[in-house]
């Protein structure tokens, strides 16, 4: 795997189980490198959908990608609080300055109130049948969702407002210094 350095720019590519690219983000700046995860930041980055249409994210985001866990976490820094959009997905790999993972439809949306909701259950059921997910894969996905909810309930560092604000300030500083 590539050596990752704070301040470097990467792209993100999200795939589906069939190997097709689902969505890509043009920028993610490395903010921290830990033994088991990497933290990235971006703001108003271009997103390209599989059909070719593009749009920009609306607010800064702090993103956590894990080496051995079946989820990733996006802290969306909105004006009315931090919203978390968490994808059930394979652990990441990095190739050619690009973070890559396979998305498995199920998402956990966490609101500033602390409430959360599991999203896209029907989409998961549909793709599970369409793409013939194995029972082992299905088990890994469900364990990933359970692990993610447990991390949230434990108030793990990824869900800590102060930690995410610290990363946001680091991202702003890196961008304003023109180092990225």
C-alpha positions in Angstrom: 0.0 0.0 0.0 1.1 3.6 -0.7 2.8 5.7 2.0 0.2 8.3 3.0 1.3 11.7 4.1 -0.7 14.5 5.8 -1.6 17.3 3.4 -1.6 15.1 0.3 -4.6 15.1 -2.1 -6.4 12.0 -3.1 -9.5 11.1 -5.1 -12.2 8.7 -3.8 -13.8 6.0 -5.9 -16.8 4.1 -4.7 -17.7 0.9 -6.5 -20.6 -1.6 -6.4 -20.2 -5.3 -6.0 -20.3 -5.9 -9.7 -17.1 -3.9 -10.1 -18.7 -0.9 -11.7 -17.8 2.6 -10.4 -20.8 4.1 -8.6 -19.5 7.6 -7.6 -16.2 9.5 -7.3 -15.1 12.6 -5.5 -12.3 14.7 -6.9 -10.6 15.7 -3.7 -9.8 14.4 -0.3 -6.9 15.9 1.7 -5.1 13.7 4.2 -5.5 15.1 7.8 -4.4 12.1 9.9 -3.0 8.7 9.5 -3.7 6.1 12.3 -2.9 2.5 12.6 -6.4 1.4 11.7 -7.8 4.4 9.7 -7.0 7.5 7.7 -8.8 10.8 8.1 -9.5 13.1 5.1 -11.2 16.4 4.6 -12.8 18.2 1.7 -15.2 21.0 0.9 -17.4 21.7 -2.1 -15.6 19.0 -4.0 -16.9 17.8 -7.4 -18.8 14.5 -7.3 -19.2 12.4 -10.5 -22.1 9.9 -10.6 -21.9 6.7 -12.6 -24.2 8.1 -15.3 -21.8 11.0 -15.8 -23.7 13.8 -14.1 -21.8 16.0 -11.7 -22.5 18.0 -8.6 -20.6 19.6 -5.7 -20.8 18.8 -2.0 -22.4 21.7 -0.1 -20.3 21.8 3.1 -17.0 20.7 4.5 -16.7 17.1 5.4 -14.3 15.0 7.5 -14.1 11.4 6.3 -12.8 8.3 8.1 -11.7 5.3 6.0 -10.8 2.1 7.8 -8.3 -0.6 6.9 -10.1 -3.5 8.5 -13.7 -2.4 9.2 -16.7 -2.7 7.0 -17.8 0.9 7.1 -16.6 4.5 6.5 -17.8 7.7 8.1 -18.5 11.1 6.7 -19.0 14.0 9.2 -20.8 16.7 7.3 -20.1 20.0 8.9 -23.5 21.8 8.4 -24.5 25.1 9.8 -27.1 23.5 12.1 -24.7 20.8 13.4 -22.7 17.8 12.4 -24.6 15.1 10.4 -22.9 11.8 9.9 -23.4 9.8 6.8 -21.9 6.3 7.3 -21.6 3.8 4.5 -21.5 0.1 5.0 -18.6 -0.8 2.7 -15.5 -2.8 2.4 -12.2 -1.7 4.0 -10.5 0.8 1.7 -7.5 0.2 -0.6 -5.4 2.9 -2.1 -4.1 2.8 -5.7 -2.6 5.7 -7.6 -3.6 8.4 -5.1 -7.1 7.1 -5.1 -9.1 5.7 -2.1 -11.2 2.8 -3.4 -14.0 0.8 -1.7 -17.1 -1.2 -2.5 -20.3 0.3 -1.2 -23.0 -2.2 0.0 -26.0 0.1 0.0 -26.9 0.2 3.7 -26.2 3.5 5.3 -26.5 4.9 8.8 -27.6 8.6 9.0 -26.9 10.3 12.4 -28.5 13.6 13.1 -27.2 16.5 15.4 -30.0 15.5 17.9 -28.3 12.1 18.3 -31.1 10.2 16.6 -30.1 7.8 13.8 -31.7 5.8 11.1 -30.6 2.9 8.9 -31.2 3.8 5.3 -31.6 1.9 2.0 -32.6 -1.5 3.3 -34.7 -2.2 0.2 -31.8 -1.3 -2.1 -29.6 -3.6 -0.2 -32.1 -6.5 -0.4 -32.5 -5.8 -4.2 -28.7 -5.8 -4.9 -28.1 -8.7 -2.6 -30.4 -10.8 -4.8 -29.4 -9.2 -8.1 -25.6 -9.6 -7.6 -25.8 -12.9 -5.6 -24.1 -11.8 -2.4 -22.7 -14.9 -0.6 -23.9 -15.7 2.9 -20.4 -14.9 4.1 -20.5 -11.4 2.5 -24.0 -10.8 3.9 -22.7 -11.7 7.4 -19.7 -9.3 7.0 -22.1 -6.5 6.0 -24.5 -7.1 8.9 -21.5 -7.3 11.3 -20.2 -4.0 9.8 -23.6 -2.3 10.5 -23.7 -3.7 14.1 -20.1 -2.6 14.7 -20.8 0.9 13.3 -23.8 1.4 15.6 -21.8 0.1 18.6 -19.0 2.6 17.8 -21.6 5.4 17.7 -23.3 4.3 20.9 -19.8 4.2 22.6 -19.2 7.8 21.4 -16.0 6.7 19.7 -13.6 9.5 18.6 -15.0 9.6 15.0 -18.3 10.9 16.5 -16.7 13.4 18.8 -17.6 17.0 17.8 -14.4 18.5 19.2 -12.3 16.0 17.3 -14.1 16.7 14.0 -13.9 20.5 14.6 -10.1 20.1 15.1 -9.8 18.2 11.8 -11.9 20.9 10.1 -9.6 23.6 11.4 -6.6 21.6 10.2 -8.2 21.2 6.7 -8.9 25.0 6.5 -5.3 25.8 7.6 -3.9 23.4 5.0 -6.1 24.9 2.2 -5.4 28.5 3.2 -1.6 27.9 3.3 -1.8 26.6 -0.3 -0.1 23.4 0.7 -2.8 21.4 -1.0 
